[in-house]
Amino acid sequence: GRDLNKLGITKIDGIMADLGVSSHQFDDISRGFSYKDDARLDMRMDKRQTFSAYELINSYSLKDLTRVFREYGEDKYSYQLARKIVEIRAQKPIETTTELVDIIKSCKPQKELMKKGHPAKQIFQAIRIEVNDELGALKVALADALKSLKVGGRACFITFHSLEDRLVKNAFNEVSKVEGTRHNVFALPSEKDLPTT
């Protein structure tokens, strides 16, 4: 929205947003996004940013770690994992992705470890979302985009997980609901409006 204003564009006909993360960043092992390769905990999209996964894992309180894992990772073992992290980092900082993966695995029962998909996937997603304030950025982008959209314009957001999906759906609902009451929105036709036979 702000960049469009600099160009003198106040309203637009259409918006297309792909919320997927950059594979260029994910493919660089040193960036610390992968739960399959060993690297320093990082996960910053913008390397100029000082706050990283390392700071999150080693400084967040038990309560905040649990919140991040539960809200952004939707993991049912969030509290157990947060408690284990706090316990281990009291001895020495947790520095690498492999260390974190091992801690995650140690907090899950065998039946969970046997399920399809990597056991650290949701937790790594949660950390990445928190480190980069991805949902905060999405809220700003949605507000700016919908404010710039012309009446009758089209907006398309490609989402990749339920958290993004929910934010987009809620934002679209807020701007597309028709105000009214059940009496005037769903009014039945009167007898004079009915066809005669």
Sequence and secondary structure as in RCSB ss.txt:
>XXXX:A:sequence
GRDLNKLGITKIDGIMADLGVSSHQFDDISRGFSYKDDARLDMRMDKRQTFSAYELINSYSLKDLTRVFREYGED
KYSYQLARKIVEIRAQKPIETTTELVDIIKSCKPQKELMKKGHPAKQIFQAIRIEVNDELGALKVALADALKSLK
VGGRACFITFHSLEDRLVKNAFNEVSKVEGTRHNVFALPSEKDLPTT
>XXXX:A:secstr
 HHHHHTT   EEEEEEE    HHHHH GGG   SSS  BS   SSTT    HHHHHHHS HHHHHHHHHHHH  
TTHHHHHHHHHHHHTTS   BHHHHHHHHHHTS HHHHTSSS TTHHHHHHHHHHHHTHHHHHHHHHHHHHHHEE
EEEEEEEE  SHHHHHHHHHHHHHHH     HHHHS    GGGS   
